[in-house]
Amino acid sequence: MSEPRPAPDPRGTAPDHRRQKPAPLLFEPPEDTADPEHFFGLESIEDPRELLGRATELTNAFRAAADRATEFQALAAAQLADPKRFDRLPMPVLAERAGWTEDYARKMVEFGRGLMRDDVLLDGGD
């Protein structure tokens, strides 16, 4: 597997997560909704322009959230694999815990160490 990378931006520019914040989700489906067709109210939007706009907002917000979560996974992996920790996890255990292959776990640890060196996540990403 390759090193994790942010999802491509549909406009052709690479996202800069240190400056961007995910778009706020304006509303969420009610907890008691049993109908799987309900998804953030998109099914009730009849105007295709409005539907495209709202669906695009959600796509961008989820993409940014997934990229950010991956960065935090990498940070945690790097911390858990740190040889200075008395309770460090061996790579096979780390990989199993995260549901990764050992090779991918190594790449995530390396990615996380880079993030820690750059202090990307520790200062809030701004």
C-alpha positions as CSV (number, residue, x, y, z in Angstrom):
1,M,0.0,0.0,0.0
2,S,1.1,3.5,-0.7
3,E,1.6,6.3,1.9
4,P,-1.7,7.9,2.8
5,R,-2.5,11.0,0.8
6,P,-5.3,13.5,1.0
7,A,-8.1,12.8,-1.4
8,P,-7.8,14.8,-4.7
9,D,-9.6,18.0,-4.9
10,P,-12.2,18.0,-7.7
11,R,-11.0,21.5,-8.7
12,G,-7.6,20.1,-9.4
13,T,-5.8,21.7,-6.5
14,A,-4.3,19.8,-3.5
15,P,-6.0,20.5,-0.2
16,D,-4.0,22.2,2.5
17,H,-5.3,20.7,5.8
18,R,-3.2,23.1,7.9
19,R,-5.4,26.0,6.7
20,Q,-8.8,24.4,5.8
21,K,-11.4,23.3,8.3
22,P,-14.1,20.9,7.3
23,A,-17.4,22.6,6.3
24,P,-19.9,22.6,9.1
25,L,-22.6,20.0,8.8
26,L,-25.7,22.2,9.0
27,F,-28.0,19.4,10.1
28,E,-27.9,15.7,10.8
29,P,-30.5,13.0,10.3
30,P,-32.7,12.4,13.4
31,E,-31.5,9.5,15.6
32,D,-34.9,7.7,15.4
33,T,-35.0,7.7,11.6
34,A,-35.2,4.0,10.6
35,D,-35.4,4.7,6.8
36,P,-31.9,4.3,5.3
37,E,-32.9,6.6,2.5
38,H,-32.7,9.6,4.8
39,F,-29.2,11.1,4.5
40,F,-28.8,14.6,5.9
41,G,-32.1,15.6,4.3
42,L,-30.7,15.3,0.7
43,E,-33.7,13.1,-0.3
44,S,-36.1,16.0,0.4
45,I,-34.2,18.6,-1.7
46,E,-36.1,18.9,-5.0
47,D,-34.1,21.6,-6.7
48,P,-31.1,19.9,-8.5
49,R,-28.9,23.0,-8.1
50,E,-29.5,23.1,-4.4
51,L,-29.1,19.3,-4.2
52,L,-25.8,19.5,-6.0
53,G,-24.6,22.3,-3.8
54,R,-25.5,20.6,-0.5
55,A,-24.2,17.2,-1.6
56,T,-20.9,18.8,-2.6
57,E,-20.7,20.5,0.8
58,L,-21.2,17.1,2.5
59,T,-18.7,15.4,0.2
60,N,-16.0,18.0,0.9
61,A,-16.8,17.9,4.7
62,F,-16.5,14.1,4.8
63,R,-13.4,14.1,2.7
64,A,-11.7,16.6,4.9
65,A,-12.8,14.8,8.0
66,A,-11.5,11.5,6.7
67,D,-8.2,13.0,5.8
68,R,-7.9,14.6,9.2
69,A,-8.8,11.3,10.9
70,T,-6.1,9.5,8.9
71,E,-3.6,12.1,10.1
72,F,-4.6,11.4,13.7
73,Q,-4.4,7.6,13.1
74,A,-0.8,8.2,11.8
75,L,0.1,10.3,14.8
76,A,-1.3,7.7,17.3
77,A,0.5,4.9,15.4
78,A,3.8,6.8,15.6
79,Q,3.3,7.4,19.3
80,L,2.4,3.7,20.0
81,A,5.4,2.5,18.0
82,D,7.9,4.9,19.6
83,P,10.9,2.8,20.8
84,K,11.2,5.1,23.9
85,R,7.9,4.0,25.2
86,F,8.0,1.2,27.8
87,D,4.6,0.0,26.5
88,R,5.3,0.4,22.8
89,L,3.4,-1.9,20.5
90,P,5.3,-4.2,18.1
91,M,4.4,-3.6,14.5
92,P,2.3,-6.8,14.1
93,V,0.2,-5.8,17.1
94,L,-0.2,-2.2,15.9
95,A,-1.2,-3.4,12.5
96,E,-3.7,-5.9,13.9
97,R,-5.2,-3.3,16.2
98,A,-5.8,-0.9,13.4
99,G,-6.8,-3.4,10.8
100,W,-3.8,-2.7,8.6
101,T,-1.1,-4.8,7.0
102,E,2.3,-4.6,8.7
103,D,3.7,-2.7,5.7
104,Y,0.9,-0.2,5.8
105,A,1.4,0.2,9.6
106,R,5.1,1.0,9.0
107,K,4.1,3.6,6.4
108,M,1.5,5.1,8.8
109,V,4.1,5.3,11.6
110,E,6.5,7.0,9.2
111,F,3.8,9.4,8.1
112,G,2.9,10.1,11.8
113,R,6.5,10.8,12.7
114,G,6.7,13.3,9.8
115,L,3.5,15.0,11.2
116,M,5.0,15.1,14.6
117,R,8.3,16.6,13.3
118,D,6.3,19.2,11.4
119,D,4.0,19.7,14.4
120,V,1.1,19.7,12.1
121,L,-1.6,18.3,14.4
122,L,-0.2,19.2,17.7
123,D,-0.8,22.9,17.2
124,G,-4.3,22.5,15.9
125,G,-3.2,22.5,12.3
126,D,-3.4,26.2,11.8
